[in-house]
Amino acid sequence: MSPVPHKKPYIRVEAFIFVTVLMGIIEMSDTKRLLSTSEVLRILNIPSYRLDYLFKSRKLKAEDFTTLGNGHRIYGQSDLNKIRQALFEVMAK
């Protein structure tokens, strides 16, 4: 009689690998998180008309930002820095 291999250790290894990969994805998503317009307004503590002004006055160009198919803009950390810089330039005048 040949012994039947026990499968539990393999399941544990696969589960460990899955959790490790999942944790990597979660950490990566935190660093490369995308923000909605309302989140940007809340983070920068500005009213919506200030952000609208930056786009309408072409201080910020809409084509430099990612736009979804439904027309909503999404922002990354670098976009947040661009918006801060444009706000600073406008407020300094």
C-alpha positions, 0 to 999 in steps of 0.5 A: 500500500502506498501512502496517500499524500496529505493535501492540507500543507499544500492548501496552507501554502497556497493560502499563504501565497494568496494572502501575500499577493493580496497584501502586496496589491493592497499596499500598492493600491494605497500608494497609487490611489486614485481620487474623485473630485469630491475627495480632492476638494475635501483634501485641499479644503477648497470649494468646488468653484475654485477648482472650476476656476483653475480649469476654466482659466486654463491654469490647469488643462483638462487634457492633462488629467485622466477622464473616465468615459462618463466625463468624471475626472480622477486624480492621482497624487501627482495631479494633487500636487499640480492643483496645489501649485496652481492654487498657490500661483493664483493666490499669490497674485 
